[in-house]
Amino acid sequence: MKNSITVVLIAFCTVGLLAAAGCTSKKGGGAATPAQQASVKLNAIKRLADEMAKEPDGPEARGALEDFRNTPIDLDKNPQEADEIREVYRQRIQGKYKGMVASEIQAEMGPLLAAKKGK
C-alpha cells in the first residue's frame, strides 16, 4: 500500500513538473505588426456581421465580438483598414440589430467613429 502511494505521488509530481515546464516555454513568432492587427480587426468585424446576420446574440457573434474587442488598431498607421471597419459597421450592423451584442459593438465603435469625425 505504501509503495503504491509513493508511485502515485511520483507520477503526480512528474506530470506537474512537465506541465509547468510546458507552460513556461516561450513560443516564437513575436508580436504582430500594426498592419497584421488591423487586418485581424477588419476580419473580426466582417465575421461579426456574418454571425449577427445568422443569430444576433448567438455564441458565434459573441465570439467575434470578443475577437474584435481584443484586437488593437492604430488608427494613424492603418487609416484604410479603419475606414473599412467603419464602413462594414455602418452598412452591415449599425441600426439593424437589437440585443447585447449590438449594444456592445455600438459602444466599441463609438471611439472609432468619433475619431473619423474629429479629422
C-alpha positions as CSV (number, residue, x, y, z in Angstrom):
1,M,0.0,0.0,0.0
2,K,2.8,2.4,0.9
3,N,4.6,1.5,-2.3
4,S,1.6,2.3,-4.5
5,I,1.1,5.7,-2.7
6,T,4.7,6.6,-3.4
7,V,4.4,5.6,-7.1
8,V,1.2,7.8,-7.4
9,L,2.9,10.8,-5.7
10,I,5.9,10.4,-8.0
11,A,3.6,10.2,-11.0
12,F,1.7,13.4,-10.0
13,C,5.0,15.3,-9.3
14,T,6.4,14.2,-12.7
15,V,3.2,15.3,-14.5
16,G,3.2,18.6,-12.6
17,L,6.8,19.4,-13.5
18,L,6.2,18.5,-17.1
19,A,3.1,20.7,-17.2
20,A,4.9,23.6,-15.5
21,A,7.8,23.3,-18.0
22,G,5.4,23.3,-20.9
23,C,3.5,26.4,-19.7
24,T,6.7,28.4,-19.2
25,S,8.3,27.7,-22.5
26,K,8.4,30.7,-24.9
27,K,6.8,30.5,-28.2
28,G,8.4,32.0,-31.2
29,G,6.9,34.4,-33.7
30,G,7.0,37.7,-31.8
31,A,4.3,40.3,-31.7
32,A,2.0,41.1,-34.6
33,T,2.7,44.2,-36.6
34,P,0.2,47.1,-36.6
35,A,-0.8,46.1,-40.2
36,Q,-1.4,42.5,-39.1
37,Q,-3.5,43.6,-36.1
38,A,-5.6,45.9,-38.3
39,S,-6.2,43.1,-40.7
40,V,-7.3,40.8,-37.9
41,K,-9.6,43.5,-36.5
42,L,-11.1,44.0,-40.0
43,N,-11.7,40.3,-40.4
44,A,-13.3,40.2,-36.9
45,I,-15.9,42.9,-37.8
46,K,-16.7,41.1,-41.0
47,R,-17.1,37.8,-39.2
48,L,-19.2,39.6,-36.6
49,A,-21.5,41.0,-39.3
50,D,-21.9,37.5,-40.8
51,E,-22.7,35.9,-37.5
52,M,-25.1,38.6,-36.4
53,A,-27.0,38.0,-39.7
54,K,-27.4,34.4,-38.6
55,E,-28.1,34.8,-34.9
56,P,-27.6,38.4,-33.5
57,D,-26.9,37.3,-29.9
58,G,-25.6,33.8,-30.6
59,P,-22.4,32.4,-29.3
60,E,-20.5,32.8,-32.6
61,A,-21.5,36.5,-32.7
62,R,-20.3,36.9,-29.1
63,G,-17.0,35.2,-30.0
64,A,-16.5,37.5,-33.0
65,L,-17.3,40.5,-30.8
66,E,-14.6,39.4,-28.3
67,D,-12.1,38.9,-31.2
68,F,-12.9,42.4,-32.4
69,R,-12.7,43.9,-28.9
70,N,-9.4,42.2,-28.0
71,T,-7.5,43.3,-31.2
72,P,-5.9,46.7,-31.0
73,I,-5.7,49.0,-34.0
74,D,-3.5,52.1,-34.6
75,L,-5.8,54.5,-36.5
76,D,-2.9,56.6,-37.6
77,K,-0.8,53.8,-39.1
78,N,-3.8,52.0,-40.6
79,P,-6.3,54.6,-41.9
80,Q,-7.5,52.4,-44.8
81,E,-8.4,49.4,-42.5
82,A,-10.0,51.8,-40.0
83,D,-12.2,53.2,-42.8
84,E,-13.1,49.7,-43.9
85,I,-14.1,48.7,-40.4
86,R,-16.3,51.8,-40.1
87,E,-17.9,51.0,-43.5
88,V,-18.6,47.4,-42.6
89,Y,-20.2,48.5,-39.3
90,R,-22.3,51.2,-41.0
91,Q,-23.5,49.0,-43.8
92,R,-24.0,45.7,-42.2
93,I,-24.5,46.2,-38.4
94,Q,-25.5,49.7,-37.4
95,G,-29.2,50.0,-36.6
96,K,-30.1,46.6,-37.9
97,Y,-29.9,44.5,-34.7
98,K,-31.0,44.7,-31.1
99,G,-29.6,42.9,-28.1
100,M,-26.4,42.5,-26.1
101,V,-24.0,42.1,-29.0
102,A,-25.5,45.0,-30.9
103,S,-25.2,47.3,-27.8
104,E,-21.7,46.2,-27.1
105,I,-20.4,46.7,-30.7
106,Q,-22.1,50.1,-30.8
107,A,-20.1,51.0,-27.6
108,E,-16.9,49.6,-29.2
109,M,-17.4,51.5,-32.4
110,G,-18.1,54.9,-30.7
111,P,-14.5,56.0,-30.4
112,L,-13.6,54.6,-33.8
113,L,-16.5,56.5,-35.4
114,A,-15.7,59.7,-33.4
115,A,-12.0,59.5,-34.5
116,K,-13.0,59.9,-38.1
117,K,-15.3,62.9,-37.4
118,G,-12.5,64.6,-35.5
119,K,-10.2,64.6,-38.5
